[in-house]
């Protein structure tokens, strides 16, 4: 009983540090307790907490190393499931989506925790969508819906899954009704209301009600600012950029590009005034336009501006200084020995990948590349690329794509006139979102900002 109480007390202390964003204190506390315990299960539980903290800090290499080391000594299947889930999350964060899916699939195969299963299926659904695989995205969200329908899961989780399920199955009216209910519910958290506005906007986009969608995305952005999450500010700004570009209003889209760019380069000091200033500048511009058109509109926008100024103060929630980390690959206990003949095939295949620009092929994977190139083992390919380039295959391919995109944008006037979605597709990316994320992490600016700088 005493041991259980000690474990609970340690967990509570770790949770406290995380909730207060005292991540260095959490790491120190975890390491101190790791030195004190000998029991394998307790060490495993502490190492899992350490991986979580490192993940929150964006220390992805270190987090992967601890996760892989823990997997090497864990016998309990459900403990392994938890670490596989974290590894999947890490690979997703560094946009190695195929590796992420690989580990999430292990979670789905072995987990006995229904809540974790549902979360994993939701993440898998999004990953498949980012890779342009609608079929598997649908399978994942449907599986999540089945699990929540048959289990006694938390009602909020059930509602979240139901909304995603209805959206995927094009039940947009039902999806909107569910989200309106969350907005009207006075007990709903800001995060929940923020997400509800976003989903309503997404439904309206699918229903070709673009102008109406801007209203809900604008509400989404306001609440996102209040929830103190820089990453979500990027999501909200992106939605507004996309819808205004579809409406042909590039001037409006540009204003949200500014906010997006600030969020991309945000640091540990989450600046309240920075976002407020950007938002107020845009609203003041709207006021100026309204004044020249109609006094009544001016007064309406003036009232809106006052409401915006009264939005609650928000502060730092999490640090997200985006960098492109070196990707750790799992190193087996025994050294991998590759024959000279196999190495020759791999080097020749990689040379062709570069010279013939095969990296522009959509959905290229280790498996398909090995099959097309006659490479004996995916493991050999991964080991060789990791040794030579210090990165995984998917990151290696994405880096080639981004380099190609960067130089072509600089040198090809016609290419610069394409929409960002078309540029992403031409470079082999499955979605605009993943293209922009990798591009920004590599060159510290969005593709749109580069184009704007060149065309000046």
C-alpha positions as CSV (number, residue, x, y, z in Angstrom):
1,X,0.0,0.0,0.0
2,X,2.8,2.4,0.9
3,X,4.6,1.7,-2.4
4,X,1.4,2.5,-4.3
5,X,1.0,5.7,-2.4
6,X,4.7,6.6,-3.2
7,X,4.1,6.0,-6.9
8,X,0.9,8.1,-6.9
9,X,2.8,10.9,-5.1
10,X,5.6,10.9,-7.7
11,X,3.1,10.9,-10.5
12,X,1.2,13.8,-9.0
13,X,4.4,15.8,-8.7
14,X,5.4,15.1,-12.3
15,X,1.9,16.2,-13.4
16,X,2.2,19.4,-11.4
17,X,5.5,20.3,-13.1
18,X,4.1,19.6,-16.5
19,X,0.9,21.6,-15.9
20,X,3.0,24.6,-14.7
21,X,5.3,24.2,-17.8
22,X,8.2,23.6,-15.5
23,X,9.6,21.0,-17.8
24,X,13.3,21.2,-16.7
25,X,12.1,20.7,-13.1
26,X,10.1,17.7,-14.2
27,X,13.1,16.2,-15.9
28,X,15.3,16.7,-12.8
29,X,12.7,15.2,-10.6
30,X,12.2,12.1,-12.9
31,X,16.0,11.5,-13.1
32,X,16.3,11.8,-9.3
33,X,13.6,9.1,-8.8
34,X,15.1,6.9,-11.5
35,X,18.3,6.8,-9.4
36,X,16.3,5.7,-6.4
37,X,14.2,2.8,-7.9
38,X,15.3,-0.7,-8.9
39,X,12.0,-2.2,-9.8
40,X,11.7,-2.6,-13.6
41,X,8.0,-1.6,-13.8
42,X,8.7,1.6,-11.8
43,X,11.7,2.5,-14.0
44,X,9.6,1.9,-17.1
45,X,6.8,4.2,-15.8
46,X,9.3,7.0,-15.0
47,X,11.0,6.6,-18.4
48,X,7.7,6.9,-20.1
49,X,7.1,10.2,-18.2
50,X,10.5,11.4,-19.3
51,X,9.8,10.7,-22.9
52,X,6.6,12.7,-22.6
53,X,8.4,15.7,-21.1
54,X,11.1,15.5,-23.8
55,X,8.4,15.4,-26.5
56,X,6.7,18.5,-25.1
57,X,10.1,20.2,-25.1
58,X,10.5,19.3,-28.8
59,X,13.7,17.3,-27.8
60,X,12.7,14.7,-30.4
61,X,16.1,12.9,-30.8
62,X,16.5,12.5,-27.0
63,X,12.9,11.4,-26.6
64,X,13.3,8.7,-29.3
65,X,16.5,7.5,-27.8
66,X,14.9,7.0,-24.4
67,X,11.9,5.4,-25.9
68,X,13.9,2.9,-27.9
69,X,16.2,2.1,-25.0
70,X,13.1,1.4,-22.8
71,X,11.6,-0.9,-25.5
72,X,14.7,-3.0,-25.4
73,X,14.2,-3.9,-21.7
74,X,10.4,-4.0,-21.4
75,X,8.6,-7.4,-21.3
76,X,5.1,-6.3,-20.6
77,X,3.2,-5.8,-23.8
78,X,1.0,-3.0,-22.6
79,X,4.0,-1.0,-21.4
80,X,5.5,-1.5,-24.9
81,X,2.2,-0.2,-26.4
82,X,2.6,3.1,-24.5
83,X,6.1,3.7,-25.7
84,X,5.1,2.8,-29.3
85,X,2.4,5.4,-29.1
86,X,4.9,8.1,-28.0
87,X,7.3,7.1,-30.8
88,X,4.4,7.4,-33.3
89,X,3.7,10.9,-31.9
90,X,7.3,11.9,-32.2
91,X,7.7,10.7,-35.8
92,X,4.4,12.5,-36.6
93,X,5.8,15.8,-35.1
94,X,8.9,15.6,-37.3
95,X,6.7,14.8,-40.4
96,X,8.1,11.2,-40.8
97,X,4.5,10.1,-41.4
98,X,5.2,6.6,-42.7
99,X,7.3,5.8,-39.6
100,X,4.6,7.3,-37.4
101,X,1.9,5.1,-39.0
102,X,4.2,2.1,-38.5
103,X,4.3,2.6,-34.7
104,X,0.6,3.6,-34.4
105,X,-0.3,0.4,-36.2
106,X,1.6,-1.5,-33.5
107,X,-0.5,0.3,-30.9
108,X,-3.8,-0.7,-32.6
109,X,-2.6,-4.3,-32.9
110,X,-1.7,-4.8,-29.3
111,X,-3.4,-2.2,-27.1
112,X,-6.1,-3.2,-24.6
113,X,-6.8,0.4,-23.6
114,X,-9.9,1.6,-25.5
115,X,-9.2,5.2,-24.9
116,X,-5.7,4.9,-26.3
117,X,-7.0,2.9,-29.2
118,X,-9.5,5.7,-30.1
119,X,-6.8,8.4,-29.8
120,X,-4.5,6.4,-32.1
121,X,-7.2,5.8,-34.7
122,X,-7.9,9.6,-34.7
123,X,-4.2,10.3,-35.3
124,X,-4.0,7.6,-37.9
125,X,-6.9,9.1,-39.8
126,X,-5.2,12.5,-39.9
127,X,-1.9,11.1,-41.0
128,X,-3.5,9.1,-43.8
129,X,-5.3,12.3,-44.9
130,X,-2.0,14.2,-45.0
131,X,-0.6,11.4,-47.2
132,X,-3.6,11.6,-49.5
133,X,-4.9,8.2,-48.5
134,X,-8.6,8.7,-48.1
135,X,-9.4,5.0,-47.9
136,X,-7.3,4.3,-44.9
137,X,-8.3,7.6,-43.3
138,X,-11.9,6.5,-43.5
139,X,-11.1,3.1,-42.1
140,X,-9.4,4.7,-39.1
141,X,-12.1,7.2,-38.2
142,X,-14.8,4.5,-38.7
143,X,-12.9,2.1,-36.3
144,X,-12.7,4.9,-33.7
145,X,-16.4,5.5,-34.1
146,X,-17.2,1.8,-33.6
147,X,-15.1,1.6,-30.5
148,X,-16.7,4.6,-28.8
149,X,-20.2,3.4,-29.8
150,X,-19.7,0.1,-28.1
151,X,-17.7,1.3,-25.0
152,X,-18.3,3.5,-22.0
153,X,-15.8,6.1,-23.0
154,X,-16.0,9.7,-21.8
155,X,-18.9,11.5,-23.5
156,X,-16.7,14.3,-24.7
157,X,-14.4,11.9,-26.5
158,X,-17.5,10.2,-28.0
159,X,-18.8,13.5,-29.3
160,X,-15.4,14.4,-30.8
161,X,-15.2,11.1,-32.6
162,X,-18.8,11.4,-33.8
163,X,-18.1,14.9,-35.2
164,X,-15.1,13.6,-37.1
165,X,-17.0,10.6,-38.4
166,X,-19.9,12.7,-39.6
167,X,-17.6,15.1,-41.3
168,X,-15.8,12.4,-43.1
169,X,-19.0,10.8,-44.2
170,X,-20.2,14.2,-45.5
171,X,-23.0,14.6,-42.9
172,X,-22.2,18.3,-42.7
173,X,-25.5,19.5,-41.3
174,X,-25.4,16.9,-38.5
175,X,-21.7,17.8,-37.8
176,X,-22.6,21.5,-37.6
177,X,-25.4,20.8,-35.2
178,X,-23.1,18.9,-32.9
179,X,-20.6,21.7,-32.9
180,X,-23.3,24.4,-32.3
181,X,-24.3,22.5,-29.3
182,X,-20.8,22.7,-27.9
183,X,-20.6,26.4,-28.5
184,X,-23.9,27.0,-26.8
185,X,-22.9,24.9,-23.8
186,X,-21.7,27.3,-21.1
187,X,-19.6,24.5,-19.5
188,X,-17.5,23.9,-22.6
189,X,-13.9,24.7,-22.3
190,X,-12.3,27.3,-24.6
191,X,-10.4,24.6,-26.5
192,X,-13.6,22.7,-27.2
193,X,-15.4,25.9,-28.4
194,X,-12.4,26.8,-30.5
195,X,-12.4,23.5,-32.2
196,X,-16.2,23.6,-32.7
197,X,-15.9,27.0,-34.6
198,X,-13.1,25.4,-36.8
199,X,-15.2,22.4,-37.7
200,X,-18.3,24.5,-38.6
201,X,-16.1,26.5,-40.9
202,X,-14.7,23.3,-42.4
203,X,-18.3,22.1,-43.0
204,X,-19.3,25.4,-44.6
205,X,-16.2,25.1,-46.9
206,X,-17.5,21.7,-48.1
207,X,-20.9,23.2,-48.6
208,X,-19.4,26.0,-50.8
209,X,-20.4,28.7,-48.2
210,X,-17.0,30.3,-48.2
211,X,-17.9,33.8,-47.0
212,X,-19.9,32.4,-44.1
213,X,-16.9,30.1,-43.3
214,X,-14.7,33.2,-42.8
215,X,-16.9,34.2,-39.9
216,X,-16.4,31.0,-38.0
217,X,-12.7,30.7,-38.8
218,X,-12.4,34.3,-37.4
219,X,-14.1,33.2,-34.2
220,X,-11.7,30.2,-34.2
221,X,-8.7,32.4,-34.4
222,X,-9.9,34.7,-31.6
223,X,-10.5,31.8,-29.2
224,X,-7.3,30.2,-30.3
225,X,-5.4,33.3,-29.3
226,X,-7.1,33.2,-25.9
227,X,-6.2,29.5,-25.4
228,X,-2.5,30.5,-25.6
229,X,-1.4,27.9,-28.1
230,X,1.0,29.2,-30.8
231,X,0.6,26.0,-32.9
232,X,-3.1,26.4,-33.1
233,X,-2.7,30.1,-34.1
234,X,-0.9,28.7,-37.2
235,X,-3.8,26.3,-37.9
236,X,-6.4,29.1,-37.6
237,X,-4.4,31.5,-39.7
238,X,-3.9,28.9,-42.4
239,X,-7.6,28.3,-42.6
240,X,-8.3,32.0,-43.1
241,X,-5.5,32.2,-45.7
242,X,-6.9,29.3,-47.6
243,X,-10.5,30.5,-47.6
244,X,-9.6,34.1,-48.6
245,X,-7.4,32.8,-51.4
246,X,-10.4,30.7,-52.7
247,X,-12.5,33.9,-52.5
248,X,-9.9,35.7,-54.6
249,X,-9.1,38.2,-51.8
250,X,-5.3,38.0,-51.7
251,X,-5.1,41.2,-49.7
252,X,-7.0,39.6,-46.8
253,X,-5.0,36.4,-47.2
254,X,-1.8,38.4,-46.9
255,X,-2.7,39.8,-43.5
256,X,-3.1,36.3,-42.0
257,X,0.1,35.3,-43.7
258,X,1.8,37.8,-41.4
259,X,0.3,36.3,-38.3
260,X,1.2,32.8,-39.5
261,X,4.8,33.8,-40.1
262,X,5.0,35.2,-36.6
263,X,3.7,32.0,-35.2
264,X,6.2,29.9,-37.1
265,X,9.1,31.9,-35.7
266,X,7.6,32.1,-32.2
267,X,9.9,31.3,-29.3
268,X,9.7,30.5,-25.6
269,X,8.5,34.0,-24.8
270,X,5.0,33.8,-26.2
271,X,4.2,37.5,-26.9
272,X,0.7,38.6,-26.2
273,X,1.1,42.0,-27.7
274,X,2.6,40.6,-30.9
275,X,-0.5,38.8,-31.9
276,X,-2.8,41.4,-30.6
277,X,-1.0,44.1,-32.6
278,X,-1.2,42.0,-35.8
279,X,-4.8,41.3,-35.3
280,X,-5.6,45.0,-34.5
281,X,-3.7,46.2,-37.6
282,X,-6.0,44.0,-39.7
283,X,-9.1,45.2,-38.0
284,X,-8.0,48.8,-38.3
285,X,-7.5,48.3,-42.0
286,X,-11.1,46.9,-42.2
287,X,-12.3,50.0,-40.4
288,X,-10.6,52.3,-42.8
289,X,-12.1,50.5,-45.8
290,X,-15.5,50.5,-44.1
291,X,-15.3,54.2,-43.5
292,X,-14.8,55.1,-47.1
293,X,-17.7,52.9,-48.1
294,X,-20.3,53.4,-45.5
295,X,-20.6,55.1,-42.1
296,X,-22.9,52.4,-40.9
297,X,-20.3,49.7,-41.7
298,X,-17.7,51.9,-39.9
299,X,-19.7,51.9,-36.7
300,X,-20.2,48.1,-36.9
301,X,-16.5,47.4,-37.4
302,X,-15.7,49.9,-34.6
303,X,-17.9,47.9,-32.2
304,X,-16.2,44.7,-33.3
305,X,-12.8,46.2,-32.7
306,X,-13.8,47.1,-29.1
307,X,-14.9,43.5,-28.6
308,X,-11.6,42.2,-29.9
309,X,-9.6,44.6,-27.6
310,X,-11.5,43.0,-24.6
311,X,-10.4,39.5,-25.5
312,X,-8.8,38.0,-22.4
313,X,-5.0,38.1,-21.8
314,X,-3.2,35.0,-22.6
315,X,0.3,33.8,-21.8
316,X,2.9,31.2,-22.7
317,X,1.5,27.6,-22.8
318,X,4.1,25.6,-24.5
319,X,7.4,26.2,-26.3
320,X,7.5,25.3,-30.0
321,X,10.6,26.6,-31.5
322,X,10.5,24.7,-34.8
323,X,13.7,23.2,-35.9
324,X,14.4,20.3,-38.3
325,X,15.9,17.7,-36.0
326,X,18.2,14.9,-37.0
327,X,16.0,11.7,-37.1
328,X,17.2,8.8,-34.9
329,X,16.7,5.4,-36.4
330,X,16.4,2.4,-34.2
331,X,19.9,0.8,-34.0
332,X,19.7,-3.0,-33.4
333,X,22.0,-4.8,-31.0
334,X,23.9,-6.5,-33.8
335,X,25.7,-4.5,-36.4
336,X,24.0,-4.6,-39.8
337,X,26.4,-5.9,-42.5
338,X,25.6,-5.0,-46.1
339,X,27.4,-6.6,-49.0
340,X,29.4,-4.5,-51.4
341,X,27.0,-5.5,-54.2
342,X,24.0,-4.3,-52.2
343,X,25.7,-1.0,-51.3
344,X,26.4,-0.5,-55.0
345,X,22.7,-1.0,-55.8
346,X,21.6,1.4,-53.0
347,X,24.1,4.1,-54.1
348,X,23.0,3.8,-57.7
349,X,19.3,3.9,-56.8
350,X,19.9,7.1,-54.6
351,X,21.8,8.7,-57.4
352,X,18.9,8.0,-59.8
353,X,16.5,9.3,-57.2
354,X,18.4,12.6,-57.3
355,X,19.3,13.0,-61.0
356,X,16.0,11.8,-62.4
357,X,14.1,13.6,-59.7
358,X,12.2,10.5,-58.7
359,X,11.6,12.1,-55.3
360,X,8.8,14.1,-57.0
361,X,6.8,10.9,-57.3
362,X,3.9,11.2,-54.8
363,X,3.6,8.6,-52.0
364,X,7.0,7.2,-52.6
365,X,7.9,4.9,-49.7
366,X,10.9,2.7,-48.6
367,X,9.0,-0.3,-49.7
368,X,8.1,1.0,-53.2
369,X,11.6,2.5,-53.7
370,X,13.3,-0.8,-52.8
371,X,10.9,-2.8,-55.0
372,X,11.5,-0.4,-58.0
373,X,15.3,-0.4,-57.4
374,X,15.8,-4.1,-56.7
375,X,17.1,-3.4,-53.2
376,X,17.0,-6.5,-51.1
377,X,15.9,-5.1,-47.8
378,X,14.2,-1.9,-46.5
379,X,16.3,-2.3,-43.4
380,X,19.5,-2.0,-45.5
381,X,18.2,1.1,-47.2
382,X,17.3,2.8,-43.9
383,X,20.6,1.8,-42.3
384,X,22.6,3.2,-45.3
385,X,20.7,6.5,-45.4
386,X,21.0,6.9,-41.7
387,X,24.7,6.3,-41.8
388,X,25.4,8.5,-44.8
389,X,22.9,11.3,-44.3
390,X,21.9,11.1,-40.6
391,X,18.2,11.0,-41.4
392,X,15.4,8.6,-42.2
393,X,14.3,7.8,-45.8
394,X,11.1,9.9,-45.7
395,X,12.9,12.9,-44.3
396,X,15.7,12.4,-46.9
397,X,13.1,12.5,-49.7
398,X,11.2,15.5,-48.3
399,X,14.5,17.4,-48.0
400,X,15.1,16.8,-51.7
401,X,11.6,17.9,-52.5
402,X,12.0,21.1,-50.4
403,X,15.3,21.9,-52.0
404,X,13.8,21.5,-55.4
405,X,10.8,23.7,-54.5
406,X,13.1,26.4,-53.1
407,X,15.3,26.6,-56.2
408,X,12.5,26.4,-58.7
409,X,10.5,29.1,-56.9
410,X,13.6,31.3,-57.2
411,X,14.3,30.6,-60.9
412,X,11.0,29.8,-62.5
413,X,8.6,32.7,-62.9
414,X,5.7,30.6,-64.1
415,X,6.1,28.2,-61.2
416,X,5.9,31.1,-58.8
417,X,2.5,32.0,-60.2
418,X,1.1,28.6,-59.1
419,X,-1.1,28.3,-56.0
420,X,0.7,26.9,-53.0
421,X,-1.4,23.7,-53.3
422,X,-0.2,23.2,-56.9
423,X,3.4,23.8,-55.9
424,X,3.1,21.2,-53.1
425,X,1.6,18.7,-55.5
426,X,4.3,19.3,-58.1
427,X,7.0,18.7,-55.5
428,X,5.5,15.3,-54.5
429,X,3.8,16.3,-51.2
430,X,0.4,14.9,-50.4
431,X,-0.9,18.1,-48.8
432,X,-0.3,21.8,-48.7
433,X,-0.1,21.6,-44.9
434,X,2.8,19.1,-44.8
435,X,4.7,21.0,-47.6
436,X,4.4,24.3,-45.7
437,X,5.5,22.7,-42.5
438,X,8.7,21.2,-43.9
439,X,9.5,24.3,-46.0
440,X,9.2,26.6,-43.0
441,X,11.3,24.4,-40.8
442,X,14.0,24.2,-43.5
443,X,14.2,27.8,-44.7
444,X,12.5,29.6,-41.8
445,X,9.9,31.2,-44.0
446,X,6.8,30.0,-45.8
447,X,6.7,29.4,-49.5
448,X,4.3,32.3,-49.9
449,X,6.7,34.7,-48.1
450,X,9.6,33.6,-50.3
451,X,7.4,34.2,-53.4
452,X,6.4,37.6,-52.1
453,X,10.0,38.5,-51.4
454,X,11.1,37.6,-54.9
455,X,8.2,39.3,-56.7
456,X,8.4,42.2,-54.3
